[in-house]
Amino acid sequence: MDELDFALDVKSINDDGDIEGLAVGYGNLDHGGDIVMPGAITASIASRKSIPMLLYHDQKRPVGVWNRFSETSDGLLVKGRFSPTSAGREAREDAKCGALAGLSMGYNTVRQKFEGKARQLLEVALHEISLVTIAMNDKARVMRVKEVEDLRGRLAAGDRLTEREWETLLKKGFDLTNSEAERAVRIHLKKGQGDPDGTADPMAAFWAAMRSAPIEDLTGED
């Protein structure tokens, strides 16, 4: 069985054990000289309801399951959940802190061709997707997680978010840095918008506070 690795972004993991990401990136030359071509995975996942989530391709070390798959122009998007076992919980924490930095698919080659020194994978039989320490492919990326969607849903329902939850939403949902998110939340609270009562759109109130804030508050400069 061959292996092909992809980068893992820990933003994709929440405390409930949900994980979502691009497990196979199409059209990108990895550091091992392989390119997964669009459609290479299609036949393999057509009748699959789940794919094992392993640790380091070790069949004796399952840590969860991938149970939703969809092909995009970028590659194979997968969603899964860590097992509620000690091994699953440890793998989740290792991924969150960056110790497990990649996804790696275990596969057999069905069809291939060479273009110069690059091997184009035209069709592969996918067996499992593992968490690994080192990733070889720079294109695969993990998408926004259930945590962000949950926070947005709570806002839409008129729920109140804590200061930490606002920072999480801004960092993970809008790609703000830690310092940018912290400054934005401070401005939001200063304007009296940090405790929505459900009578107004809290996100609209938030951005209104941003627009009316002095530039030094937004930049952190005096």
N, CA and C atoms as a LAMMPS dump frame, in Angstrom:
ITEM: TIMESTEP
0
ITEM: NUMBER OF ATOMS
666
ITEM: BOX BOUNDS ff ff ff
-5.0000000000000000e+02 5.0000000000000000e+02
-5.0000000000000000e+02 5.0000000000000000e+02
-5.0000000000000000e+02 5.0000000000000000e+02
ITEM: ATOMS id mol type element x y z
1 1 1 N 0.841 -1.201 0
2 1 2 C 0 0 0
3 1 3 C 0.871 1.244 0
4 2 1 N 0.557 2.197 -0.866
5 2 2 C 1.284 3.461 -0.928
6 2 3 C 0.661 4.479 0.019
7 3 1 N 1.414 5.561 0.269
8 3 2 C 0.94 6.619 1.156
9 3 3 C 1.183 7.969 0.497
10 4 1 N 0.267 8.923 0.738
11 4 2 C 0.408 10.275 0.215
12 4 3 C -0.086 11.242 1.28
13 5 1 N 0.745 12.234 1.625
14 5 2 C 0.479 13.09 2.781
15 5 3 C 0 14.481 2.39
16 6 1 N -0.79 15.079 3.305
17 6 2 C -1.336 16.42 3.106
18 6 3 C -1.306 17.184 4.415
19 7 1 N -1.191 18.508 4.319
20 7 2 C -1.094 19.345 5.514
21 7 3 C -2.41 19.382 6.279
22 8 1 N -2.317 19.427 7.596
23 8 2 C -3.486 19.506 8.467
24 8 3 C -3.469 20.822 9.212
25 9 1 N -4.595 21.547 9.138
26 9 2 C -4.756 22.807 9.859
27 9 3 C -5.624 22.537 11.076
28 10 1 N -5.094 22.762 12.277
29 10 2 C -5.814 22.38 13.489
30 10 3 C -7.061 23.208 13.733
31 11 1 N -7.334 24.237 12.931
32 11 2 C -8.581 24.977 13.066
33 11 3 C -9.773 24.075 12.806
34 12 1 N -9.54 22.927 12.173
35 12 2 C -10.634 22.068 11.766
36 12 3 C -11.188 21.204 12.877
37 13 1 N -10.611 21.229 14.061
38 13 2 C -10.983 20.296 15.117
39 13 3 C -11.694 21.026 16.243
40 14 1 N -12.845 20.503 16.672
41 14 2 C -13.503 21.115 17.821
42 14 3 C -13.496 20.161 19.005
43 15 1 N -13.959 20.641 20.144
44 15 2 C -13.871 19.859 21.376
45 15 3 C -14.822 18.671 21.389
46 16 1 N -15.817 18.663 20.49
47 16 2 C -16.729 17.527 20.41
48 16 3 C -16.134 16.374 19.621
49 17 1 N -14.983 16.614 18.981
50 17 2 C -14.333 15.551 18.227
51 17 3 C -14.604 15.574 16.742
52 18 1 N -15.277 16.62 16.227
53 18 2 C -15.534 16.717 14.794
54 18 3 C -14.298 17.26 14.075
55 19 1 N -14.047 16.734 12.897
56 19 2 C -12.916 17.197 12.095
57 19 3 C -13.345 17.234 10.64
58 20 1 N -12.906 18.248 9.925
59 20 2 C -13.263 18.419 8.519
60 20 3 C -12.056 18.945 7.773
61 21 1 N -11.796 18.397 6.6
62 21 2 C -10.651 18.901 5.864
63 21 3 C -10.518 18.33 4.475
64 22 1 N -9.571 18.86 3.747
65 22 2 C -9.262 18.384 2.409
66 22 3 C -8.229 17.274 2.544
67 23 1 N -8.666 16.041 2.354
68 23 2 C -7.791 14.893 2.577
69 23 3 C -6.91 14.595 1.375
70 24 1 N -7.37 14.964 0.188
71 24 2 C -6.605 14.716 -1.03
72 24 3 C -6.665 15.972 -1.888
73 25 1 N -5.522 16.57 -2.175
74 25 2 C -5.48 17.765 -3.014
75 25 3 C -5.188 17.403 -4.459
76 26 1 N -6.009 17.899 -5.379
77 26 2 C -5.837 17.592 -6.796
78 26 3 C -4.85 18.546 -7.467
79 27 1 N -4.05 17.994 -8.381
80 27 2 C -3.238 18.802 -9.276
81 27 3 C -2.019 19.456 -8.668
82 28 1 N -1.633 19.051 -7.471
83 28 2 C -0.493 19.68 -6.811
84 28 3 C 0.646 18.677 -6.668
85 29 1 N 1.836 19.052 -7.115
86 29 2 C 3.001 18.176 -7.011
87 29 3 C 3.489 18.15 -5.572
88 30 1 N 3.473 16.967 -4.95
89 30 2 C 3.948 16.885 -3.571
90 30 3 C 5.458 16.695 -3.56
91 31 1 N 6.021 16.685 -2.359
92 31 2 C 7.474 16.616 -2.24
93 31 3 C 8.031 15.254 -2.639
94 32 1 N 7.145 14.268 -2.827
95 32 2 C 7.591 12.956 -3.267
96 32 3 C 7.489 12.763 -4.768
97 33 1 N 7.003 13.793 -5.491
98 33 2 C 6.93 13.712 -6.944
99 33 3 C 5.627 13.178 -7.493
100 34 1 N 4.576 13.069 -6.668
101 34 2 C 3.282 12.555 -7.109
102 34 3 C 2.267 13.678 -7.268
103 35 1 N 1.361 13.512 -8.237
104 35 2 C 0.253 14.434 -8.454
105 35 3 C -1.034 13.622 -8.516
106 36 1 N -1.979 13.922 -7.63
107 36 2 C -3.291 13.279 -7.69
108 36 3 C -4.139 14.063 -8.682
109 37 1 N -4.585 13.403 -9.741
110 37 2 C -5.346 14.084 -10.774
111 37 3 C -6.833 14.134 -10.404
112 38 1 N -7.549 15.163 -10.881
113 38 2 C -8.985 15.259 -10.601
114 38 3 C -9.719 13.991 -11.017
115 39 1 N -10.576 13.493 -10.134
116 39 2 C -11.341 12.29 -10.417
117 39 3 C -10.658 10.997 -10.045
118 40 1 N -9.43 11.068 -9.554
119 40 2 C -8.69 9.843 -9.24
120 40 3 C -9.332 9.046 -8.111
121 41 1 N -10.096 9.728 -7.245
122 41 2 C -10.693 9.061 -6.083
123 41 3 C -12.143 8.657 -6.33
124 42 1 N -12.758 9.163 -7.397
125 42 2 C -14.205 9.051 -7.603
126 42 3 C -14.723 7.627 -7.484
127 43 1 N -14.145 6.707 -8.226
128 43 2 C -14.634 5.329 -8.22
129 43 3 C -14.461 4.678 -6.859
130 44 1 N -13.391 5.021 -6.17
131 44 2 C -13.084 4.38 -4.89
132 44 3 C -14.079 4.748 -3.797
133 45 1 N -14.605 5.977 -3.833
134 45 2 C -15.517 6.41 -2.763
135 45 3 C -16.984 6.282 -3.147
136 46 1 N -17.257 5.837 -4.373
137 46 2 C -18.632 5.818 -4.877
138 46 3 C -19.578 5.031 -3.98
139 47 1 N -19.136 3.912 -3.449
140 47 2 C -20.014 3.069 -2.63
141 47 3 C -19.578 3.008 -1.17
142 48 1 N -18.686 3.903 -0.774
143 48 2 C -18.18 3.872 0.599
144 48 3 C -19.062 4.699 1.525
145 49 1 N -19.379 4.154 2.682
146 49 2 C -20.108 4.895 3.706
147 49 3 C -19.166 5.421 4.781
148 50 1 N -18.001 4.822 4.886
149 50 2 C -17.022 5.28 5.873
150 50 3 C -15.629 4.831 5.461
151 51 1 N -14.639 5.554 5.98
152 51 2 C -13.232 5.224 5.761
153 51 3 C -12.538 5.293 7.114
154 52 1 N -11.725 4.303 7.454
155 52 2 C -11.052 4.314 8.758
156 52 3 C -10.139 5.524 8.935
157 53 1 N -10.143 6.078 10.144
158 53 2 C -9.198 7.114 10.54
159 53 3 C -8.162 6.432 11.428
160 54 1 N -6.944 6.308 10.915
161 54 2 C -5.895 5.598 11.637
162 54 3 C -4.818 6.569 12.102
163 55 1 N -3.92 6.045 12.898
164 55 2 C -2.744 6.793 13.325
165 55 3 C -1.533 6.157 12.662
166 56 1 N -0.839 6.921 11.829
167 56 2 C 0.384 6.467 11.151
168 56 3 C 0.173 5.213 10.303
169 57 1 N -1.005 5.056 9.717
170 57 2 C -1.304 3.92 8.84
171 57 3 C -1.24 2.577 9.568
172 58 1 N -1.361 2.606 10.869
173 58 2 C -1.296 1.382 11.666
174 58 3 C -2.706 0.829 11.857
175 59 1 N -2.982 -0.328 11.262
176 59 2 C -4.308 -0.934 11.352
177 59 3 C -4.709 -1.248 12.789
178 60 1 N -3.735 -1.339 13.662
179 60 2 C -4.026 -1.639 15.064
180 60 3 C -4.247 -0.373 15.896
181 61 1 N -4.203 0.798 15.234
182 61 2 C -4.348 2.059 15.974
183 61 3 C -5.441 2.943 15.358
184 62 1 N -6.696 2.459 15.346
185 62 2 C -7.789 3.31 14.855
186 62 3 C -8.111 4.392 15.875
187 63 1 N -8.369 5.61 15.398
188 63 2 C -8.688 6.715 16.311
189 63 3 C -9.988 7.415 15.935
190 64 1 N -10.681 6.912 14.913
191 64 2 C -11.941 7.528 14.524
192 64 3 C -12.402 7 13.181
193 65 1 N -13.323 7.746 12.563
194 65 2 C -13.863 7.327 11.272
195 65 3 C -14.178 8.566 10.438
196 66 1 N -13.931 8.467 9.145
197 66 2 C -14.352 9.485 8.173
198 66 3 C -15.655 8.99 7.578
199 67 1 N -16.724 9.773 7.676
200 67 2 C -18.025 9.261 7.241
201 67 3 C -18.77 10.139 6.241
202 68 1 N -18.147 11.222 5.8
203 68 2 C -18.763 12.045 4.761
204 68 3 C -17.687 12.479 3.771
205 69 1 N -17.97 12.316 2.479
206 69 2 C -16.991 12.629 1.447
207 69 3 C -17.655 13.433 0.334
208 70 1 N -16.949 14.395 -0.184
209 70 2 C -17.436 15.132 -1.351
210 70 3 C -16.235 15.627 -2.146
211 71 1 N -16.333 15.504 -3.462
212 71 2 C -15.254 15.964 -4.333
213 71 3 C -15.498 17.408 -4.751
214 72 1 N -14.47 18.215 -4.645
215 72 2 C -14.519 19.606 -5.085
216 72 3 C -13.453 19.803 -6.156
217 73 1 N -13.369 21.004 -6.69
218 73 2 C -12.329 21.274 -7.683
219 73 3 C -10.937 21.19 -7.07
220 74 1 N -10.861 21.366 -5.746
221 74 2 C -9.568 21.293 -5.06
222 74 3 C -9.159 19.873 -4.713
223 75 1 N -10.138 18.995 -4.489
224 75 2 C -9.805 17.639 -4.088
225 75 3 C -10.923 16.981 -3.314
226 76 1 N -10.564 16.012 -2.48
227 76 2 C -11.546 15.249 -1.714
228 76 3 C -11.736 15.865 -0.336
229 77 1 N -12.929 16.382 -0.082
230 77 2 C -13.274 16.949 1.21
231 77 3 C -13.864 15.851 2.079
232 78 1 N -13.326 15.684 3.278
233 78 2 C -13.812 14.638 4.179
234 78 3 C -14.232 15.242 5.512
235 79 1 N -15.214 14.609 6.125
236 79 2 C -15.643 14.977 7.467
237 79 3 C -15.645 13.713 8.31
238 80 1 N -15.247 13.839 9.545
239 80 2 C -15.189 12.666 10.409
240 80 3 C -15.282 13.032 11.866
241 81 1 N -15.11 12.006 12.688
242 81 2 C -15.197 12.2 14.131
243 81 3 C -14.198 11.278 14.816
244 82 1 N -13.519 11.821 15.831
245 82 2 C -12.624 11.003 16.64
246 82 3 C -13.439 10.057 17.52
247 83 1 N -12.893 8.882 17.768
248 83 2 C -13.553 7.916 18.644
249 83 3 C -13.536 8.407 20.086
250 84 1 N -14.594 8.104 20.861
251 84 2 C -14.625 8.49 22.279
252 84 3 C -13.829 7.514 23.14
253 85 1 N -12.639 7.17 22.668
254 85 2 C -11.745 6.267 23.386
255 85 3 C -10.526 7.056 23.832
256 86 1 N -9.71 6.456 24.665
257 86 2 C -8.495 7.152 25.098
258 86 3 C -7.592 7.451 23.909
259 87 1 N -7.497 6.513 22.956
260 87 2 C -6.668 6.732 21.766
261 87 3 C -7.229 7.859 20.91
262 88 1 N -8.564 7.902 20.763
263 88 2 C -9.192 8.957 19.983
264 88 3 C -9.018 10.321 20.619
265 89 1 N -9.19 10.386 21.932
266 89 2 C -9.036 11.666 22.637
267 89 3 C -7.589 12.156 22.575
268 90 1 N -6.639 11.244 22.724
269 90 2 C -5.23 11.629 22.656
270 90 3 C -4.865 12.133 21.258
271 91 1 N -5.382 11.46 20.22
272 91 2 C -5.102 11.887 18.848
273 91 3 C -5.688 13.269 18.584
274 92 1 N -6.892 13.513 19.095
275 92 2 C -7.519 14.825 18.914
276 92 3 C -6.678 15.924 19.561
277 93 1 N -6.217 15.682 20.78
278 93 2 C -5.407 16.687 21.474
279 93 3 C -4.061 16.892 20.784
280 94 1 N -3.46 15.804 20.289
281 94 2 C -2.185 15.93 19.572
282 94 3 C -2.355 16.736 18.289
283 95 1 N -3.484 16.539 17.605
284 95 2 C -3.736 17.299 16.383
285 95 3 C -3.982 18.768 16.698
286 96 1 N -4.705 19.04 17.773
287 96 2 C -5.019 20.426 18.136
288 96 3 C -3.761 21.212 18.502
289 97 1 N -2.802 20.556 19.149
290 97 2 C -1.6 21.279 19.572
291 97 3 C -0.518 21.279 18.493
292 98 1 N -0.75 20.576 17.379
293 98 2 C 0.2 20.599 16.28
294 98 3 C 1.167 19.435 16.231
295 99 1 N 1.066 18.506 17.186
296 99 2 C 1.96 17.349 17.169
297 99 3 C 1.657 16.44 15.979
298 100 1 N 0.388 16.33 15.622
299 100 2 C -0.011 15.63 14.406
300 100 3 C -0.348 16.697 13.377
301 101 1 N 0.532 16.871 12.4
302 101 2 C 0.435 18.029 11.508
303 101 3 C -0.057 17.69 10.11
304 102 1 N -0.458 16.452 9.867
305 102 2 C -0.853 16.119 8.505
306 102 3 C -1.869 15.006 8.412
307 103 1 N -2.485 14.916 7.236
308 103 2 C -3.335 13.797 6.857
309 103 3 C -2.598 13.014 5.784
310 104 1 N -2.744 11.707 5.794
311 104 2 C -2.063 10.869 4.814
312 104 3 C -3.011 9.77 4.362
313 105 1 N -3.196 9.638 3.061
314 105 2 C -4.091 8.588 2.574
315 105 3 C -3.289 7.331 2.245
316 106 1 N -3.845 6.184 2.633
317 106 2 C -3.274 4.899 2.271
318 106 3 C -4.03 4.351 1.07
319 107 1 N -3.331 4.017 -0.006
320 107 2 C -4.012 3.661 -1.249
321 107 3 C -3.181 2.686 -2.072
322 108 1 N -3.825 2.079 -3.05
323 108 2 C -3.153 1.317 -4.09
324 108 3 C -3.386 2.013 -5.422
325 109 1 N -2.371 2.056 -6.258
326 109 2 C -2.488 2.697 -7.565
327 109 3 C -3.191 1.773 -8.548
328 110 1 N -4.214 2.298 -9.218
329 110 2 C -4.938 1.545 -10.24
330 110 3 C -4.449 1.951 -11.627
331 111 1 N -4.363 3.277 -11.864
332 111 2 C -3.852 3.78 -13.145
333 111 3 C -2.936 4.97 -12.891
334 112 1 N -1.877 5.054 -13.681
335 112 2 C -0.932 6.152 -13.527
336 112 3 C -0.226 6.42 -14.848
337 113 1 N 0.391 7.6 -14.947
338 113 2 C 1.274 7.889 -16.074
339 113 3 C 2.317 8.885 -15.603
340 114 1 N 3.419 8.946 -16.322
341 114 2 C 4.519 9.823 -15.937
342 114 3 C 4.639 10.983 -16.923
343 115 1 N 4.815 12.178 -16.366
344 115 2 C 5.122 13.383 -17.134
345 115 3 C 6.464 13.889 -16.618
346 116 1 N 7.533 13.578 -17.351
347 116 2 C 8.862 13.878 -16.848
348 116 3 C 9.136 13.014 -15.627
349 117 1 N 9.517 13.654 -14.527
350 117 2 C 9.777 12.914 -13.295
351 117 3 C 8.552 12.829 -12.392
352 118 1 N 7.483 13.496 -12.777
353 118 2 C 6.272 13.503 -11.953
354 118 3 C 5.378 12.319 -12.297
355 119 1 N 4.852 11.681 -11.262
356 119 2 C 3.914 10.583 -11.459
357 119 3 C 2.493 11.104 -11.271
358 120 1 N 1.68 11.003 -12.315
359 120 2 C 0.287 11.41 -12.234
360 120 3 C -0.569 10.21 -11.845
361 121 1 N -1.263 10.336 -10.731
362 121 2 C -2.157 9.277 -10.271
363 121 3 C -3.528 9.509 -10.892
364 122 1 N -3.906 8.661 -11.838
365 122 2 C -5.165 8.815 -12.572
366 122 3 C -6.323 8.133 -11.863
367 123 1 N -6.044 7.037 -11.183
368 123 2 C -7.073 6.337 -10.408
369 123 3 C -6.4 5.585 -9.269
370 124 1 N -6.948 5.726 -8.074
371 124 2 C -6.401 5.024 -6.916
372 124 3 C -7.532 4.375 -6.135
373 125 1 N -7.191 3.316 -5.424
374 125 2 C -8.12 2.658 -4.503
375 125 3 C -7.779 3.128 -3.098
376 126 1 N -8.656 3.932 -2.518
377 126 2 C -8.41 4.524 -1.199
378 126 3 C -8.799 3.538 -0.106
379 127 1 N -7.879 3.276 0.827
380 127 2 C -8.139 2.319 1.901
381 127 3 C -8.366 2.983 3.249
382 128 1 N -7.61 4.021 3.556
383 128 2 C -7.749 4.7 4.846
384 128 3 C -7.107 6.074 4.77
385 129 1 N -7.447 6.925 5.74
386 129 2 C -6.829 8.248 5.863
387 129 3 C -6.308 8.377 7.282
388 130 1 N -4.998 8.599 7.406
389 130 2 C -4.339 8.609 8.711
390 130 3 C -3.937 10.009 9.14
391 131 1 N -3.802 10.169 10.443
392 131 2 C -3.167 11.348 11.021
393 131 3 C -1.689 11.044 11.171
394 132 1 N -0.834 11.986 10.72
395 132 2 C 0.61 11.771 10.763
396 132 3 C 1.301 13.035 11.264
397 133 1 N 2.587 12.92 11.552
398 133 2 C 3.325 14.062 12.091
399 133 3 C 3.831 15.001 11.013
400 134 1 N 4.147 14.484 9.825
401 134 2 C 4.747 15.299 8.769
402 134 3 C 3.903 15.19 7.511
403 135 1 N 3.597 16.326 6.905
404 135 2 C 2.817 16.345 5.673
405 135 3 C 3.71 16.684 4.486
406 136 1 N 3.422 16.073 3.325
407 136 2 C 4.242 16.287 2.139
408 136 3 C 3.573 17.196 1.117
409 137 1 N 2.249 17.362 1.183
410 137 2 C 1.54 18.126 0.169
411 137 3 C 1.078 19.453 0.735
412 138 1 N 1.429 20.568 0.063
413 138 2 C 1.143 21.91 0.571
414 138 3 C -0.254 22.41 0.233
415 139 1 N -0.966 21.741 -0.671
416 139 2 C -2.239 22.289 -1.138
417 139 3 C -3.405 21.94 -0.22
418 140 1 N -3.402 20.713 0.306
419 140 2 C -4.554 20.298 1.106
420 140 3 C -4.667 21.157 2.345
421 141 1 N -5.87 21.599 2.638
422 141 2 C -6.083 22.473 3.78
423 141 3 C -7.372 22.073 4.473
424 142 1 N -7.469 22.347 5.713
425 142 2 C -8.647 21.993 6.476
426 142 3 C -9.604 23.171 6.474
427 143 1 N -10.885 22.861 6.333
428 143 2 C -11.89 23.905 6.184
429 143 3 C -12.395 24.372 7.548
430 144 1 N -13.216 25.415 7.527
431 144 2 C -13.796 25.904 8.777
432 144 3 C -14.615 24.812 9.422
433 145 1 N -14.582 24.772 10.75
434 145 2 C -15.168 23.66 11.465
435 145 3 C -16.539 23.95 12.003
436 146 1 N -17.1 22.871 12.511
437 146 2 C -18.44 22.937 13.074
438 146 3 C -18.528 23.983 14.179
439 147 1 N -17.433 24.215 14.882
440 147 2 C -17.436 25.183 15.978
441 147 3 C -17.859 26.564 15.499
442 148 1 N -17.32 27.013 14.36
443 148 2 C -17.656 28.334 13.834
444 148 3 C -19.116 28.386 13.412
445 149 1 N -19.584 27.328 12.744
446 149 2 C -20.972 27.309 12.309
447 149 3 C -21.921 27.314 13.502
448 150 1 N -21.534 26.631 14.561
449 150 2 C -22.363 26.633 15.771
450 150 3 C -22.47 28.038 16.36
451 151 1 N -21.348 28.757 16.396
452 151 2 C -21.361 30.115 16.94
453 151 3 C -22.204 31.044 16.075
454 152 1 N -22.092 30.908 14.772
455 152 2 C -22.906 31.729 13.879
456 152 3 C -24.386 31.403 14.058
457 153 1 N -24.688 30.113 14.23
458 153 2 C -26.069 29.72 14.441
459 153 3 C -26.634 30.286 15.732
460 154 1 N -25.818 30.307 16.767
461 154 2 C -26.263 30.88 18.038
462 154 3 C -26.525 32.372 17.91
463 155 1 N -25.659 33.071 17.162
464 155 2 C -25.89 34.496 16.933
465 155 3 C -27.197 34.721 16.187
466 156 1 N -27.428 33.906 15.164
467 156 2 C -28.65 34.053 14.375
468 156 3 C -29.895 33.812 15.223
469 157 1 N -29.753 32.96 16.241
470 157 2 C -30.879 32.662 17.13
471 157 3 C -31.023 33.683 18.253
472 158 1 N -30.096 34.661 18.304
473 158 2 C -30.177 35.698 19.33
474 158 3 C -29.486 35.346 20.63
475 159 1 N -28.697 34.275 20.636
476 159 2 C -27.989 33.898 21.863
477 159 3 C -26.84 34.858 22.137
478 160 1 N -26.408 34.898 23.382
479 160 2 C -25.292 35.748 23.782
480 160 3 C -23.987 34.956 23.741
481 161 1 N -22.959 35.566 23.189
482 161 2 C -21.642 34.938 23.148
483 161 3 C -20.748 35.551 24.211
484 162 1 N -19.906 34.72 24.795
485 162 2 C -18.922 35.225 25.744
486 162 3 C -17.8 35.924 24.986
487 163 1 N -16.952 36.624 25.716
488 163 2 C -15.82 37.302 25.088
489 163 3 C -14.923 36.305 24.367
490 164 1 N -14.671 35.161 24.993
491 164 2 C -13.817 34.14 24.369
492 164 3 C -14.469 33.589 23.103
493 165 1 N -15.786 33.407 23.121
494 165 2 C -16.479 32.886 21.939
495 165 3 C -16.448 33.892 20.792
496 166 1 N -16.559 35.191 21.113
497 166 2 C -16.42 36.207 20.071
498 166 3 C -15.031 36.126 19.437
499 167 1 N -14.003 35.986 20.257
500 167 2 C -12.638 35.904 19.727
501 167 3 C -12.474 34.674 18.844
502 168 1 N -13.052 33.543 19.266
503 168 2 C -12.985 32.321 18.469
504 168 3 C -13.643 32.524 17.114
505 169 1 N -14.812 33.147 17.111
506 169 2 C -15.53 33.384 15.862
507 169 3 C -14.732 34.27 14.918
508 170 1 N -14.113 35.31 15.454
509 170 2 C -13.352 36.238 14.613
510 170 3 C -12.08 35.6 14.068
511 171 1 N -11.401 34.809 14.901
512 171 2 C -10.148 34.185 14.464
513 171 3 C -10.404 33.075 13.461
514 172 1 N -11.37 32.223 13.751
515 172 2 C -11.592 31.065 12.902
516 172 3 C -12.554 31.348 11.758
517 173 1 N -13.494 32.261 11.982
518 173 2 C -14.476 32.547 10.953
519 173 3 C -14.076 33.647 9.997
520 174 1 N -13.194 34.575 10.458
521 174 2 C -12.819 35.708 9.618
522 174 3 C -11.306 35.853 9.482
523 175 1 N -10.546 34.85 9.958
524 175 2 C -9.087 34.807 9.786
525 175 3 C -8.363 35.986 10.411
526 176 1 N -8.88 36.522 11.516
527 176 2 C -8.164 37.554 12.25
528 176 3 C -7.084 36.908 13.105
529 177 1 N -6.003 37.645 13.366
530 177 2 C -4.98 37.156 14.275
531 177 3 C -5.488 37.259 15.706
532 178 1 N -4.747 36.67 16.649
533 178 2 C -5.153 36.746 18.052
534 178 3 C -5.296 38.188 18.513
535 179 1 N -4.287 39.027 18.209
536 179 2 C -4.321 40.415 18.672
537 179 3 C -5.429 41.203 17.989
538 180 1 N -5.657 40.95 16.703
539 180 2 C -6.74 41.641 15.992
540 180 3 C -8.094 41.283 16.582
541 181 1 N -8.293 40 16.864
542 181 2 C -9.571 39.565 17.433
543 181 3 C -9.785 40.153 18.818
544 182 1 N -8.729 40.173 19.627
545 182 2 C -8.849 40.724 20.979
546 182 3 C -9.191 42.209 20.939
547 183 1 N -8.532 42.97 20.038
548 183 2 C -8.837 44.401 19.917
549 183 3 C -10.27 44.616 19.452
550 184 1 N -10.698 43.807 18.484
551 184 2 C -12.051 43.953 17.956
552 184 3 C -13.095 43.693 19.032
553 185 1 N -12.874 42.671 19.84
554 185 2 C -13.832 42.358 20.903
555 185 3 C -13.853 43.464 21.948
556 186 1 N -12.685 44.034 22.273
557 186 2 C -12.644 45.135 23.245
558 186 3 C -13.454 46.33 22.741
559 187 1 N -13.305 46.641 21.449
560 187 2 C -14.075 47.741 20.869
561 187 3 C -15.566 47.427 20.941
562 188 1 N -15.908 46.199 20.608
563 188 2 C -17.308 45.769 20.615
564 188 3 C -17.909 45.929 22.01
565 189 1 N -17.167 45.516 23.025
566 189 2 C -17.654 45.622 24.397
567 189 3 C -17.731 47.081 24.838
568 190 1 N -16.738 47.888 24.418
569 190 2 C -16.715 49.306 24.786
570 190 3 C -17.952 50.023 24.247
571 191 1 N -18.412 49.593 23.069
572 191 2 C -19.57 50.229 22.452
573 191 3 C -20.892 49.734 23.047
574 192 1 N -20.78 48.814 24.026
575 192 2 C -21.997 48.311 24.65
576 192 3 C -22.726 47.277 23.826
577 193 1 N -22.003 46.649 22.859
578 193 2 C -22.649 45.686 21.982
579 193 3 C -22.309 44.244 22.364
580 194 1 N -21.596 44.046 23.459
581 194 2 C -21.091 42.713 23.749
582 194 3 C -22.081 41.788 24.393
583 195 1 N -23.283 42.278 24.715
584 195 2 C -24.262 41.448 25.395
585 195 3 C -25.594 41.571 24.674
586 196 1 N -25.698 41.024 23.458
587 196 2 C -26.889 41.219 22.643
588 196 3 C -28.135 40.693 23.333
589 197 1 N -29.238 41.423 23.164
590 197 2 C -30.479 41.031 23.831
591 197 3 C -31.45 40.344 22.89
592 198 1 N -31.01 40.074 21.66
593 198 2 C -31.859 39.368 20.719
594 198 3 C -32.772 40.282 19.926
595 199 1 N -32.756 41.597 20.18
596 199 2 C -33.646 42.512 19.474
597 199 3 C -33.011 43.064 18.209
598 200 1 N -31.719 42.852 18.035
599 200 2 C -31.024 43.348 16.847
600 200 3 C -30.084 42.273 16.337
601 201 1 N -29.597 42.466 15.127
602 201 2 C -28.641 41.538 14.539
603 201 3 C -27.287 41.766 15.199
604 202 1 N -26.774 40.823 16.004
605 202 2 C -25.526 41.054 16.731
606 202 3 C -24.321 41.236 15.825
607 203 1 N -24.285 40.533 14.682
608 203 2 C -23.155 40.718 13.775
609 203 3 C -23.196 42.104 13.131
610 204 1 N -24.395 42.59 12.792
611 204 2 C -24.51 43.936 12.237
612 204 3 C -24.067 44.963 13.267
613 205 1 N -24.444 44.747 14.531
614 205 2 C -24.028 45.659 15.594
615 205 3 C -22.518 45.628 15.778
616 206 1 N -21.94 44.438 15.655
617 206 2 C -20.489 44.31 15.795
618 206 3 C -19.766 45.124 14.724
619 207 1 N -20.15 44.939 13.457
620 207 2 C -19.457 45.643 12.378
621 207 3 C -19.732 47.142 12.425
622 208 1 N -20.894 47.538 12.931
623 208 2 C -21.157 48.965 13.112
624 208 3 C -20.185 49.558 14.124
625 209 1 N -19.901 48.801 15.193
626 209 2 C -18.933 49.256 16.192
627 209 3 C -17.543 49.365 15.589
628 210 1 N -17.182 48.439 14.703
629 210 2 C -15.876 48.49 14.054
630 210 3 C -15.752 49.731 13.166
631 211 1 N -16.823 50.024 12.415
632 211 2 C -16.768 51.157 11.489
633 211 3 C -16.644 52.493 12.22
634 212 1 N -17.223 52.58 13.415
635 212 2 C -17.216 53.851 14.133
636 212 3 C -16.034 53.995 15.089
637 213 1 N -15.178 52.971 15.171
638 213 2 C -14.061 53.002 16.119
639 213 3 C -12.924 53.87 15.595
640 214 1 N -12.212 54.585 16.488
641 214 2 C -11.019 55.339 16.084
642 214 3 C -9.972 54.402 15.497
643 215 1 N -9.209 54.897 14.538
644 215 2 C -8.227 54.063 13.847
645 215 3 C -7.192 53.499 14.804
646 216 1 N -6.837 54.263 15.875
647 216 2 C -5.831 53.756 16.806
648 216 3 C -6.35 52.559 17.595
649 217 1 N -7.686 52.484 17.798
650 217 2 C -8.251 51.322 18.474
651 217 3 C -8.169 50.089 17.586
652 218 1 N -8.35 50.283 16.292
653 218 2 C -8.315 49.159 15.362
654 218 3 C -6.903 48.64 15.144
655 219 1 N -5.932 49.538 15.121
656 219 2 C -4.551 49.133 14.831
657 219 3 C -3.758 48.807 16.074
658 220 1 N -4.223 49.278 17.237
659 220 2 C -3.477 49.068 18.463
660 220 3 C -2.355 50.055 18.645
661 221 1 N -2.276 51.081 17.77
662 221 2 C -1.211 52.08 17.848
663 221 3 C -1.734 53.358 18.487
664 222 1 N -0.869 54.056 19.21
665 222 2 C -1.249 55.326 19.841
666 222 3 C -1.144 56.48 18.843
